[in-house]
Amino acid sequence: MSATPDERVAQLLTEIRDLQRESLALTREALAHTAAEAKLAQEAAERSIRNQEQSMAAQARAIELQRRSAKLYRIVVSIAGVILVFAVGFLARMMLKYF
């Protein structure tokens, strides 16, 4: 038996409704995945920012350490120079005194 036109229309409308429900479910699933991926991307960006901030802080500490090391080096070299001048002067005086 063949379906009447009204039955055929009802069947097509039912199929359309079922397909729309399936499409809506797929859209919701895709939206959930998109939201999850966006959240992961945001978390990754925040981690990257924190890493960059930590790196910049470490660089600032390294620069300060370098400055302190350079200052200490200048002090040590200056003291060594003064000691050397006194030692050479003392030796010269001793040589002049005894020779």
Secondary structure, DSSP 8 states (H G I E B T S, - for coil): ----HHHHHHHHHHHHHHHHHHHHHHHHHHHHHHHHHHHHHHHHHHHHHHHHHHHHHHHHHHHHHHHHHHHHHHHHHHHHHHHHHHHHHHHHHHHHHH-
